[in-house]
């Protein structure tokens, strides 16, 4: 039975991602994304599952920063989950009496309109299920949590409101991280990070080898480069494996126009939200 680390507590969306991908795994809860990486690097866990992007709130920058810095861990799979948030409170609590909502900052961002119209103060915590546990232990009727209905049921919380995300179609992409292949199937997607050289048109020249070979980009996002003020790196997802002949040839040419290029992993793409 493989051990799969995830960021959060039992009932978290990350735990559900583990169960979807690895039904026979032993989930290993971790308080932070950094600890999830650490347990995979040390070998305490065989694999890890971390959030990488939400369809509303955008990329989870900590996950990408840790992938960039890690010399051992790479992306070996992904899954996209439909995320449906509920407002959870103690039995006897009423929606109109809630003053504070505890949850992960991404979940709070996804429910910003609901909270603002009801004058509920957002309180960031490390995890959605962790926020639900804090409310269950608090004894305060004016405190609530934003998490899954499942997380609330595990803790005996009441559902005060359902489907509270600003946009009904709310999806989170989770990356599987590991030091070895996860056995999820053949790779047909690659994630990488690069930094252009300091010349006019460097980004164009970096991307042109991919376009010339008909390689489709599904993500292109710039992020500040740590330790180099006002310099940026570009995170890229593309169709195909880095071992495909055309992709490998293109990346060899891309390297000529970059100061840094790192393949974060080639892996089977998610087949759609679950």
Backbone as JSON, one array per atom type, in Angstrom:
{
  "sequence": "XXXXXXXXXXXXXXXXXXXXXXXXXXXXXXXXXXXXXXXXXXXXXXXXXXXXXXXXXXXXXXXXXXXXXXXXXXXXXXXXXXXXXXXXXXXXXXXXXXXXXXXXXXXXXXXXXXXXXXXXXXXXXXXXXXXXXXXXXXXXXXXXXXXXXXXXXXXXXXXXXXXXXXXXXXXXXXXXXXXXXXXXXXXXXXXXXXXXXXXXXXXXXXXXXXXXXXXXXXXXXXXXXXXXXXXXXXXXXXXXXXXXXXXXXXXXXXXXXXXXXXXXXXXXXXXXXX",
  "N": [[0.85, -1.19, 0.0], [0.86, 2.04, -1.08], [2.17, 5.06, 0.38], [0.77, 8.21, 0.35], [1.34, 11.51, 0.5], [-0.39, 14.5, 1.42], [-1.5, 17.92, 1.34], [-3.12, 19.2, 4.04], [-5.99, 18.24, 6.08], [-7.83, 15.28, 7.15], [-10.67, 14.96, 5.09], [-10.15, 17.13, 3.53], [-9.95, 18.73, 0.3], [-7.68, 17.96, -1.05], [-7.17, 15.45, 0.03], [-9.3, 14.06, -1.08], [-8.5, 14.13, -3.74], [-6.29, 12.42, -3.6], [-7.61, 9.97, -3.07], [-9.11, 9.66, -5.39], [-7.14, 9.26, -7.33], [-5.5, 7.22, -6.28], [-6.77, 4.62, -5.13], [-6.1, 2.6, -3.37], [-4.28, 3.65, -1.63], [-2.45, 4.78, 1.28], [-3.37, 7.6, 2.8], [-1.47, 10.43, 3.8], [-1.57, 12.92, 5.96], [-0.53, 16.33, 5.82], [0.57, 19.36, 7.26], [1.38, 21.56, 5.73], [2.16, 22.62, 2.33], [4.87, 22.64, 1.87], [5.78, 20.75, 3.75], [4.63, 18.49, 2.66], [6.12, 18.17, 0.29], [8.6, 17.73, 1.53], [8.25, 15.27, 2.81], [7.98, 13.57, 0.66], [10.46, 13.89, -0.58], [12.18, 12.89, 1.41], [11.5, 10.26, 1.42], [9.65, 9.3, 3.16], [7.07, 9.36, 2.3], [5.64, 7.82, -0.6], [4.59, 9.2, -2.74], [3.23, 12.47, -3.48], [0.45, 14.75, -3.22], [-0.5, 17.84, -4.36], [-2.11, 21.06, -4.45], [-2.17, 22.92, -7.49], [-3.37, 24.77, -9.18], [-6.25, 26.86, -9.45], [-9.4, 27.3, -11.04], [-10.61, 29.75, -10.63], [-9.15, 31.32, -8.72], [-6.55, 31.11, -9.6], [-3.02, 30.25, -9.97], [-1.31, 28.2, -7.55], [1.11, 29.49, -5.97], [3.12, 28.68, -4.18], [3.43, 25.92, -4.58], [4.5, 25.83, -7.19], [6.87, 27.28, -6.78], [8.27, 25.57, -5.06], [8.58, 23.33, -6.69], [10.3, 24.4, -8.58], [12.61, 24.79, -7.05], [13.27, 22.27, -6.12], [15.45, 19.51, -6.39], [14.97, 16.86, -6.65], [12.26, 16.09, -6.67], [9.57, 15.74, -8.97], [6.86, 16.52, -11.27], [4.5, 14.01, -11.7], [1.98, 13.33, -12.4], [-1.52, 14.31, -12.65], [-4.7, 15.62, -11.53], [-8.0, 16.87, -11.96], [-10.34, 18.36, -9.96], [-13.78, 18.94, -9.33], [-14.76, 21.59, -7.32], [-16.77, 22.27, -4.68], [-17.98, 24.53, -2.54], [-19.09, 24.87, 0.86], [-20.72, 26.65, 3.52], [-20.05, 26.12, 6.81], [-21.2, 25.5, 10.1], [-21.53, 25.4, 13.71], [-23.93, 23.13, 15.17], [-27.07, 24.62, 15.54], [-26.21, 27.15, 14.89], [-26.84, 30.1, 12.92], [-27.16, 31.41, 9.64], [-27.37, 34.22, 9.36], [-26.18, 35.03, 11.67], [-23.48, 34.61, 11.5], [-20.18, 35.77, 11.71], [-17.51, 35.47, 11.07], [-15.49, 33.67, 8.72], [-13.61, 30.82, 8.38], [-10.97, 29.53, 6.51], [-8.9, 28.07, 3.89], [-6.83, 30.37, 2.07], [-7.25, 30.4, -0.68], [-9.77, 29.21, -1.0], [-11.31, 31.12, 0.34], [-10.95, 33.27, -1.41], [-12.28, 32.27, -3.62], [-14.87, 32.41, -2.76], [-15.47, 35.03, -2.4], [-17.46, 36.94, -3.14], [-19.83, 35.99, -1.93], [-19.13, 36.2, 0.79], [-18.63, 38.95, 1.04], [-21.12, 40.18, 0.46], [-22.59, 39.4, 2.63], [-21.28, 40.45, 4.73], [-19.29, 39.03, 6.11], [-16.34, 38.31, 7.74], [-13.32, 37.24, 6.26], [-11.12, 34.65, 7.36], [-8.0, 33.56, 7.08], [-6.69, 30.26, 7.09], [-4.61, 27.28, 7.35], [-5.81, 25.28, 5.84], [-8.79, 23.97, 4.31], [-10.33, 21.87, 5.53], [-9.05, 21.95, 7.96], [-9.86, 24.44, 8.89], [-12.55, 23.87, 9.29], [-12.33, 22.03, 11.4], [-11.31, 23.73, 13.4], [-13.48, 25.42, 13.83], [-15.36, 23.57, 14.76], [-14.2, 22.95, 17.19], [-14.25, 25.35, 18.5], [-16.65, 26.28, 19.67], [-18.08, 28.57, 19.17], [-20.83, 30.24, 17.93], [-20.83, 32.29, 16.13], [-18.74, 31.88, 14.44], [-17.71, 30.33, 11.42], [-16.93, 27.9, 8.86], [-15.41, 27.49, 5.64], [-15.66, 24.87, 3.58], [-15.76, 21.47, 2.33], [-18.92, 19.71, 2.12], [-18.59, 17.13, 2.99], [-16.36, 17.31, 4.73], [-17.53, 18.79, 6.77], [-19.49, 16.99, 7.66], [-17.92, 14.98, 8.74], [-17.12, 16.17, 11.06], [-19.34, 16.81, 12.48], [-20.62, 19.21, 11.88], [-23.03, 21.73, 10.94], [-24.62, 22.44, 7.82], [-24.75, 25.57, 6.62], [-24.99, 27.03, 4.31], [-24.88, 26.23, 0.84], [-22.93, 25.67, -2.18], [-21.42, 28.09, -2.5], [-19.39, 29.35, -3.86], [-18.16, 31.93, -6.0], [-18.33, 31.58, -8.8], [-20.15, 29.04, -10.32], [-18.95, 26.88, -11.75], [-16.29, 25.6, -10.61], [-13.03, 24.64, -10.35], [-10.24, 22.73, -9.25], [-6.89, 22.05, -9.91], [-4.79, 19.41, -9.16], [-1.47, 18.45, -8.6], [0.49, 15.52, -8.94], [3.28, 14.6, -7.17], [6.59, 13.26, -7.19], [9.5, 11.1, -6.94], [9.82, 9.07, -8.64], [8.24, 7.28, -11.37], [4.67, 7.31, -11.32], [2.98, 5.39, -12.22], [0.64, 6.02, -13.6], [0.09, 6.05, -16.27], [1.0, 6.6, -19.8], [3.09, 9.41, -20.56], [1.83, 12.5, -21.69], [1.94, 15.17, -21.49], [3.77, 18.08, -20.56], [5.38, 19.99, -18.06], [7.21, 22.95, -17.51], [9.77, 25.33, -16.55], [11.19, 28.47, -17.31], [13.68, 31.01, -17.89], [14.11, 33.92, -19.7], [16.85, 35.12, -21.74], [18.65, 38.23, -21.34], [17.79, 40.03, -23.57], [16.31, 41.94, -26.24], [13.27, 40.61, -27.45], [13.59, 38.04, -26.5], [11.73, 36.29, -25.31], [10.02, 35.75, -27.43], [11.81, 34.43, -29.19], [12.36, 32.24, -27.6], [9.97, 30.83, -27.54], [9.41, 30.31, -30.17], [10.65, 27.92, -31.33], [8.93, 25.93, -30.38], [6.47, 26.63, -31.5], [7.15, 26.4, -34.22], [7.27, 23.67, -34.51], [4.73, 22.87, -34.15], [3.82, 22.47, -31.53], [1.6, 22.56, -28.94], [0.87, 25.06, -26.54], [-0.5, 25.04, -23.31], [-0.45, 26.52, -21.07], [0.94, 29.57, -19.98], [2.67, 31.5, -17.93], [3.91, 34.21, -16.1], [6.19, 34.72, -13.37], [7.64, 36.37, -10.53], [11.19, 36.15, -10.18], [12.79, 34.5, -7.65], [15.15, 36.03, -5.54], [16.17, 37.63, -7.51], [15.48, 40.67, -8.11], [12.78, 42.07, -9.89], [13.14, 40.5, -12.07], [11.94, 37.79, -14.1], [10.42, 34.53, -14.28], [9.08, 32.02, -16.47], [6.36, 29.95, -16.39], [5.36, 27.05, -18.01], [3.04, 24.93, -19.63], [2.77, 22.23, -21.85], [1.59, 20.32, -24.66], [2.46, 16.94, -25.0], [5.27, 14.72, -24.39], [8.44, 15.28, -22.8], [10.24, 13.51, -23.78], [9.42, 12.91, -26.29], [10.31, 13.01, -29.71], [9.99, 15.41, -31.24], [9.39, 17.3, -29.27], [11.63, 17.15, -27.6], [13.63, 18.02, -29.37], [12.76, 20.63, -29.83], [12.99, 21.74, -27.25], [15.74, 21.62, -26.88], [16.51, 23.61, -28.64], [15.17, 25.79, -27.54], [16.64, 26.17, -25.22], [18.84, 27.54, -26.09], [18.1, 30.14, -26.1], [17.56, 30.95, -23.57], [18.26, 31.77, -20.13], [17.9, 29.96, -18.19], [16.42, 26.79, -17.98], [14.14, 24.42, -16.9], [12.78, 21.27, -16.8], [9.86, 20.41, -15.29], [8.45, 18.12, -15.17], [7.14, 15.31, -17.02], [4.07, 13.82, -17.8], [0.93, 11.94, -17.52], [-1.86, 13.69, -18.75], [-4.72, 15.09, -17.06], [-7.9, 13.62, -17.59], [-10.15, 15.08, -17.5], [-12.47, 16.93, -15.37], [-13.38, 15.58, -12.16]],
  "CA": [[0.0, 0.0, 0.0], [1.72, 3.23, -1.12], [1.84, 6.22, 1.21], [0.65, 9.41, -0.47], [1.22, 12.71, 1.33], [-1.22, 15.58, 0.86], [-1.56, 19.1, 2.19], [-4.44, 19.36, 4.63], [-6.45, 17.3, 7.09], [-8.88, 14.41, 6.62], [-11.82, 15.71, 4.61], [-9.69, 18.19, 2.63], [-10.07, 18.41, -1.13], [-6.46, 17.25, -1.44], [-7.34, 14.03, 0.37], [-10.19, 13.48, -2.1], [-7.68, 13.92, -4.93], [-5.52, 11.2, -3.36], [-8.5, 8.82, -3.19], [-9.5, 9.51, -6.8], [-5.99, 8.76, -8.09], [-4.88, 6.03, -5.69], [-7.81, 4.12, -4.24], [-5.53, 1.69, -2.38], [-3.17, 4.32, -0.95], [-2.57, 5.26, 2.65], [-3.18, 9.05, 2.79], [-0.64, 10.95, 4.88], [-1.9, 14.34, 6.08], [0.59, 17.25, 6.1], [0.03, 20.69, 7.57], [1.72, 22.54, 4.7], [2.65, 22.11, 1.05], [6.3, 22.41, 2.04], [5.95, 19.48, 4.45], [4.29, 17.45, 1.7], [7.33, 17.99, -0.52], [9.67, 17.18, 2.36], [8.01, 13.85, 3.08], [8.28, 12.83, -0.57], [11.91, 13.94, -0.77], [12.84, 12.04, 2.4], [11.1, 8.88, 1.24], [8.61, 8.93, 4.12], [5.9, 9.1, 1.44], [6.01, 7.4, -1.95], [4.14, 10.25, -3.65], [2.51, 13.56, -2.83], [-0.57, 15.44, -4.02], [-0.55, 19.24, -3.94], [-2.85, 21.92, -5.38], [-1.3, 23.74, -8.33], [-4.09, 25.85, -9.86], [-7.7, 26.9, -9.36], [-9.97, 27.96, -12.21], [-10.99, 31.11, -10.28], [-8.14, 32.05, -7.96], [-5.27, 31.05, -10.28], [-1.99, 29.31, -9.58], [-0.85, 28.11, -6.17], [2.51, 29.84, -6.23], [4.04, 27.92, -3.33], [3.7, 24.63, -5.22], [5.41, 26.05, -8.31], [8.18, 27.69, -6.27], [8.93, 24.38, -4.52], [8.98, 22.5, -7.84], [11.47, 25.03, -9.19], [13.78, 24.65, -6.2], [13.57, 20.88, -5.78], [16.33, 18.79, -7.31], [14.58, 15.45, -6.68], [10.83, 15.87, -6.91], [9.03, 16.24, -10.23], [5.44, 16.24, -11.48], [4.34, 12.7, -12.34], [0.57, 13.13, -12.71], [-2.42, 15.4, -12.26], [-6.14, 15.36, -11.54], [-8.8, 18.08, -11.81], [-11.53, 18.1, -9.17], [-14.8, 19.97, -9.14], [-14.73, 22.03, -5.93], [-18.05, 22.88, -4.3], [-17.79, 25.0, -1.16], [-20.23, 25.1, 1.75], [-20.47, 27.37, 4.78], [-20.32, 25.15, 7.86], [-21.21, 26.06, 11.44], [-21.96, 24.51, 14.78], [-25.39, 22.93, 15.26], [-27.72, 25.74, 16.21], [-25.78, 28.41, 14.28], [-27.7, 30.63, 11.84], [-26.38, 32.13, 8.64], [-27.35, 35.67, 9.64], [-25.38, 35.29, 12.86], [-22.06, 34.32, 11.26], [-19.36, 36.98, 11.58], [-16.19, 35.12, 10.54], [-15.39, 32.41, 7.98], [-12.24, 30.29, 8.43], [-10.68, 28.59, 5.42], [-7.68, 28.35, 3.12], [-7.0, 31.67, 1.4], [-7.8, 30.21, -2.02], [-11.21, 29.0, -0.86], [-11.88, 32.43, 0.67], [-10.98, 34.06, -2.64], [-13.29, 31.71, -4.51], [-16.19, 32.72, -2.2], [-15.37, 36.44, -1.98], [-18.73, 37.66, -3.32], [-20.74, 35.52, -0.89], [-18.71, 36.76, 2.08], [-18.75, 40.42, 1.03], [-22.52, 40.6, 0.51], [-23.14, 39.08, 3.95], [-20.42, 41.12, 5.72], [-18.59, 38.01, 6.88], [-14.9, 38.53, 7.64], [-12.54, 36.03, 5.94], [-10.0, 34.36, 8.27], [-7.2, 32.52, 6.42], [-6.03, 29.2, 7.85], [-3.75, 26.49, 6.47], [-6.5, 24.24, 5.1], [-10.25, 24.05, 4.43], [-10.78, 20.94, 6.57], [-8.51, 22.46, 9.22], [-10.76, 25.5, 9.32], [-13.76, 23.22, 9.82], [-12.0, 21.48, 12.72], [-11.19, 24.84, 14.34], [-14.84, 25.87, 14.17], [-15.98, 22.53, 15.58], [-13.6, 22.99, 18.52], [-14.32, 26.7, 19.08], [-17.86, 26.49, 20.45], [-18.63, 29.9, 18.91], [-21.83, 30.19, 16.87], [-20.59, 33.33, 15.12], [-17.65, 31.42, 13.58], [-18.05, 29.29, 10.46], [-15.82, 27.47, 8.0], [-15.7, 27.18, 4.24], [-15.04, 23.58, 3.27], [-16.7, 20.57, 1.67], [-19.97, 19.14, 2.96], [-18.01, 15.93, 3.58], [-15.54, 17.71, 5.87], [-18.44, 19.17, 7.83], [-20.15, 15.79, 8.19], [-16.93, 14.27, 9.56], [-16.91, 16.88, 12.33], [-20.62, 17.1, 13.09], [-21.03, 20.59, 11.65], [-24.24, 21.95, 10.16], [-24.46, 23.17, 6.56], [-25.51, 26.82, 6.67], [-25.22, 27.44, 2.91], [-24.15, 25.4, -0.11], [-22.6, 26.22, -3.51], [-21.22, 29.52, -2.22], [-18.34, 29.92, -4.68], [-18.66, 33.01, -6.86], [-18.67, 30.98, -10.08], [-20.53, 27.64, -10.06], [-17.95, 25.96, -12.29], [-15.07, 25.87, -9.84], [-12.21, 23.45, -10.45], [-8.86, 22.82, -8.79], [-5.96, 21.06, -10.47], [-3.81, 18.9, -8.21], [-0.34, 17.76, -9.19], [1.11, 14.4, -8.22], [4.73, 14.8, -7.16], [7.32, 12.07, -6.78], [10.86, 10.94, -7.45], [9.74, 8.0, -9.63], [6.98, 7.21, -12.1], [3.55, 6.96, -10.44], [2.2, 4.32, -12.82], [-0.67, 6.53, -14.0], [-0.08, 5.95, -17.71], [2.04, 7.25, -20.6], [3.14, 10.88, -20.47], [1.41, 13.26, -22.87], [1.94, 16.59, -21.11], [5.02, 18.47, -19.91], [5.46, 21.29, -17.38], [8.59, 23.43, -17.4], [9.97, 26.72, -16.16], [12.36, 29.01, -17.99], [13.95, 32.44, -17.79], [14.69, 34.4, -20.94], [18.08, 35.91, -21.61], [18.39, 39.67, -21.26], [17.89, 40.65, -24.89], [14.99, 42.18, -26.83], [12.69, 39.51, -28.22], [14.04, 36.73, -26.02], [10.58, 35.42, -25.1], [9.59, 35.3, -28.77], [12.75, 33.43, -29.7], [12.26, 31.04, -26.78], [8.75, 30.11, -27.85], [9.31, 30.02, -31.6], [10.91, 26.51, -31.67], [7.74, 25.14, -30.08], [5.47, 26.94, -32.52], [7.6, 25.87, -35.5], [7.03, 22.22, -34.55], [3.32, 22.62, -33.9], [3.61, 22.02, -30.16], [0.6, 23.43, -28.34], [1.03, 25.49, -25.15], [-1.76, 25.13, -22.59], [-0.26, 27.47, -19.97], [2.11, 30.44, -20.03], [2.47, 32.43, -16.82], [5.15, 34.78, -15.56], [6.28, 34.87, -11.92], [8.92, 36.97, -10.13], [12.27, 35.2, -9.92], [13.27, 34.68, -6.29], [16.54, 36.43, -5.43], [16.54, 38.52, -8.63], [14.39, 41.64, -8.15], [12.23, 42.55, -11.16], [13.34, 39.52, -13.12], [10.8, 36.89, -14.11], [10.48, 33.22, -14.91], [7.84, 31.68, -17.15], [5.89, 28.57, -16.23], [4.75, 26.62, -19.27], [2.55, 23.58, -19.85], [2.65, 21.96, -23.29], [1.16, 18.98, -25.05], [3.55, 16.05, -25.39], [6.3, 14.36, -23.41], [9.78, 15.81, -23.08], [10.98, 12.46, -24.46], [9.0, 12.87, -27.7], [11.4, 13.53, -30.55], [9.78, 16.81, -31.62], [9.46, 18.14, -28.07], [13.04, 17.18, -27.17], [14.37, 18.88, -30.3], [12.34, 22.01, -29.59], [13.56, 22.21, -25.98], [17.16, 21.85, -27.12], [16.63, 24.93, -29.29], [14.72, 26.79, -26.57], [17.73, 26.42, -24.26], [19.79, 28.49, -26.69], [17.58, 31.5, -25.95], [17.17, 31.15, -22.17], [19.33, 31.69, -19.13], [17.57, 28.82, -17.34], [15.26, 25.99, -18.37], [14.02, 23.21, -16.11], [11.57, 20.47, -17.0], [9.3, 20.06, -13.99], [7.92, 16.77, -15.27], [6.24, 14.86, -18.08], [3.1, 13.0, -17.08], [-0.37, 11.86, -18.21], [-2.76, 14.8, -18.44], [-6.03, 14.74, -16.55], [-8.89, 13.36, -18.64], [-11.3, 15.94, -17.26], [-12.79, 17.07, -13.95], [-14.14, 14.53, -11.49]],
  "C": [[0.89, 1.24, 0.0], [1.23, 4.3, -0.16], [1.85, 7.46, 0.31], [0.39, 10.6, 0.44], [0.33, 13.73, 0.63], [-1.26, 16.73, 1.86], [-2.99, 19.24, 2.71], [-4.71, 18.33, 5.7], [-7.49, 16.38, 6.47], [-10.14, 15.2, 6.29], [-11.45, 16.84, 3.67], [-9.87, 17.75, 1.19], [-8.84, 17.65, -1.61], [-6.55, 15.77, -1.1], [-8.25, 13.35, -0.64], [-9.43, 13.22, -3.38], [-6.84, 12.65, -4.8], [-6.39, 9.97, -3.6], [-8.94, 8.58, -4.63], [-8.38, 8.85, -7.59], [-5.49, 7.41, -7.61], [-5.83, 5.44, -4.66], [-7.26, 3.22, -3.14], [-4.43, 2.33, -1.55], [-3.49, 4.59, 0.51], [-2.33, 6.77, 2.64], [-2.4, 9.51, 4.02], [-0.84, 12.46, 4.95], [-0.66, 15.15, 6.46], [0.01, 18.64, 6.31], [0.26, 21.68, 6.44], [2.13, 21.85, 3.41], [4.14, 21.79, 1.16], [6.57, 21.07, 2.73], [5.6, 18.3, 3.53], [5.48, 17.14, 0.8], [8.42, 17.29, 0.29], [9.48, 15.7, 2.6], [8.22, 13.0, 1.83], [9.79, 12.78, -0.8], [12.64, 12.98, 0.16], [12.53, 10.57, 2.22], [10.07, 8.41, 2.25], [7.29, 8.65, 3.41], [6.39, 8.72, 0.05], [5.7, 8.49, -2.96], [3.49, 11.35, -2.82], [1.48, 14.13, -3.79], [-0.7, 16.85, -3.48], [-1.4, 20.04, -4.92], [-1.89, 22.77, -6.2], [-2.05, 24.9, -8.99], [-5.58, 25.71, -9.64], [-8.25, 27.72, -10.52], [-10.41, 29.39, -11.92], [-9.83, 31.9, -9.69], [-6.74, 31.97, -8.57], [-4.3, 30.06, -9.66], [-1.7, 29.36, -8.08], [0.67, 28.28, -6.22], [3.5, 29.03, -5.4], [4.4, 26.58, -3.98], [4.69, 24.8, -6.37], [6.8, 26.46, -7.84], [8.95, 26.48, -5.73], [9.36, 23.43, -5.64], [10.23, 23.07, -8.49], [12.72, 24.75, -8.37], [14.19, 23.2, -5.96], [14.46, 20.24, -6.85], [15.93, 17.33, -7.47], [13.15, 15.23, -7.13], [10.42, 16.47, -8.25], [7.53, 15.92, -10.3], [5.31, 14.92, -12.23], [2.88, 12.39, -12.64], [-0.25, 14.34, -12.3], [-3.86, 14.9, -12.26], [-6.84, 16.69, -11.33], [-10.09, 17.7, -11.09], [-12.5, 19.27, -9.25], [-14.85, 20.31, -7.65], [-16.01, 22.79, -5.63], [-17.98, 23.24, -2.82], [-19.12, 25.16, -0.43], [-19.78, 25.91, 2.96], [-20.96, 26.46, 5.91], [-20.24, 25.81, 9.23], [-21.6, 25.02, 12.47], [-23.47, 24.28, 14.72], [-26.03, 24.04, 16.08], [-27.31, 27.09, 15.66], [-26.74, 28.8, 13.16], [-26.84, 31.47, 10.91], [-26.27, 33.61, 8.97], [-26.53, 36.01, 10.87], [-23.89, 35.08, 12.67], [-21.3, 35.62, 11.04], [-17.99, 36.69, 10.94], [-16.25, 33.77, 9.83], [-13.92, 32.0, 7.91], [-12.04, 29.32, 7.27], [-9.33, 28.93, 4.81], [-7.9, 29.61, 2.29], [-7.57, 31.5, 0.0], [-9.31, 30.0, -1.96], [-11.92, 30.31, -0.51], [-11.98, 33.31, -0.57], [-12.07, 33.58, -3.58], [-14.72, 32.05, -4.06], [-16.3, 34.2, -1.8], [-16.71, 37.16, -2.07], [-19.74, 37.27, -2.24], [-20.4, 36.17, 0.45], [-18.95, 38.26, 2.13], [-20.21, 40.85, 1.17], [-23.16, 40.32, 1.87], [-22.28, 39.64, 5.09], [-19.78, 40.13, 6.68], [-17.09, 38.2, 6.66], [-14.18, 37.23, 7.29], [-11.36, 35.88, 6.91], [-9.17, 33.24, 7.64], [-6.61, 31.54, 7.42], [-5.33, 28.28, 6.86], [-4.51, 25.56, 5.55], [-8.0, 24.37, 5.31], [-10.76, 23.13, 5.54], [-10.25, 21.35, 7.94], [-9.36, 23.58, 9.77], [-12.04, 24.94, 9.91], [-13.5, 22.64, 11.21], [-11.92, 22.6, 13.77], [-12.56, 25.34, 14.77], [-15.53, 24.86, 15.07], [-15.46, 22.58, 17.01], [-13.83, 24.32, 19.24], [-15.51, 26.89, 20.01], [-18.53, 27.82, 20.2], [-19.59, 29.85, 17.72], [-21.59, 31.23, 15.79], [-19.44, 32.97, 14.19], [-18.14, 30.29, 12.68], [-16.82, 28.94, 9.66], [-16.33, 27.31, 6.59], [-14.93, 25.92, 3.89], [-16.08, 22.73, 2.55], [-17.77, 20.1, 2.66], [-19.44, 17.9, 3.68], [-17.18, 16.26, 4.82], [-16.42, 18.1, 7.05], [-19.1, 17.97, 8.48], [-19.2, 15.02, 9.1], [-16.81, 14.87, 10.95], [-18.21, 17.24, 13.03], [-21.09, 18.52, 12.93], [-22.29, 20.65, 10.79], [-23.91, 22.73, 8.88], [-25.37, 24.39, 6.6], [-25.83, 27.36, 5.28], [-24.37, 26.55, 2.02], [-23.88, 26.17, -1.39], [-22.31, 27.72, -3.41], [-20.07, 30.12, -3.02], [-18.94, 30.92, -5.67], [-19.1, 32.48, -8.21], [-18.99, 29.51, -9.87], [-19.51, 26.63, -10.57], [-16.59, 26.28, -11.69], [-14.24, 24.59, -9.79], [-10.81, 23.73, -9.9], [-8.05, 21.69, -9.39], [-4.94, 20.69, -9.39], [-2.71, 18.17, -8.97], [0.13, 16.62, -8.31], [2.61, 14.6, -8.31], [5.42, 13.53, -6.66], [8.73, 12.09, -7.34], [10.92, 9.84, -8.5], [8.38, 8.04, -10.3], [5.87, 6.72, -11.17], [2.68, 5.85, -11.01], [0.81, 4.75, -13.25], [-0.91, 6.47, -15.5], [1.02, 6.68, -18.46], [1.94, 8.77, -20.53], [2.71, 11.51, -21.78], [1.32, 14.75, -22.59], [3.24, 16.87, -20.38], [4.85, 19.84, -19.27], [6.92, 21.68, -17.27], [8.6, 24.87, -16.95], [11.23, 27.22, -16.85], [12.49, 30.5, -17.69], [14.63, 32.87, -19.08], [16.02, 35.1, -20.71], [17.74, 37.38, -21.77], [18.66, 40.35, -22.59], [16.49, 40.91, -25.42], [14.53, 40.97, -27.64], [13.04, 38.14, -27.71], [12.87, 35.78, -25.8], [10.07, 34.88, -26.44], [10.5, 34.21, -29.3], [12.69, 32.12, -28.9], [11.05, 30.18, -27.16], [8.66, 29.66, -29.31], [9.63, 28.56, -31.94], [9.72, 25.6, -31.39], [6.67, 25.37, -31.14], [5.86, 26.34, -33.87], [7.32, 24.38, -35.64], [5.58, 21.86, -34.23], [3.0, 22.1, -32.51], [2.72, 23.03, -29.44], [0.93, 23.76, -26.89], [-0.34, 25.6, -24.51], [-1.66, 26.05, -21.37], [1.01, 28.26, -20.22], [1.88, 31.53, -19.0], [3.81, 32.92, -16.31], [5.05, 34.92, -14.05], [7.6, 35.54, -11.59], [9.94, 35.88, -9.81], [12.85, 35.48, -8.55], [14.77, 35.0, -6.28], [17.03, 37.33, -6.54], [15.42, 39.53, -8.83], [14.07, 42.09, -9.58], [12.72, 41.72, -12.35], [12.27, 38.45, -12.99], [11.15, 35.55, -14.74], [9.11, 32.94, -15.51], [7.54, 30.2, -16.93], [5.06, 28.2, -17.44], [4.25, 25.19, -19.14], [2.39, 23.4, -21.35], [2.2, 20.53, -23.51], [2.36, 18.16, -25.51], [4.52, 15.8, -24.26], [7.63, 14.96, -23.8], [10.65, 14.78, -23.79], [10.51, 12.27, -25.9], [10.06, 13.54, -28.55], [11.23, 15.01, -30.87], [9.9, 17.73, -30.42], [10.91, 18.26, -27.61], [13.86, 18.1, -28.06], [14.03, 20.34, -30.07], [12.98, 22.55, -28.31], [15.06, 22.43, -26.09], [17.39, 23.22, -27.74], [16.2, 26.05, -28.35], [15.85, 27.16, -25.62], [18.74, 27.43, -24.8], [19.37, 29.94, -26.44], [17.14, 31.78, -24.52], [18.4, 31.13, -21.28], [19.11, 30.53, -18.17], [16.37, 28.12, -17.92], [15.26, 24.71, -17.55], [12.7, 22.52, -16.43], [11.08, 20.01, -15.63], [8.7, 18.67, -13.99], [7.13, 16.56, -16.53], [5.36, 13.78, -17.49], [1.8, 12.9, -17.89], [-1.3, 12.99, -17.78], [-4.08, 14.27, -17.88], [-7.02, 14.59, -17.7], [-10.14, 14.22, -18.48], [-11.62, 15.98, -15.79], [-13.61, 15.91, -13.42], [-14.73, 15.08, -10.19]]
}
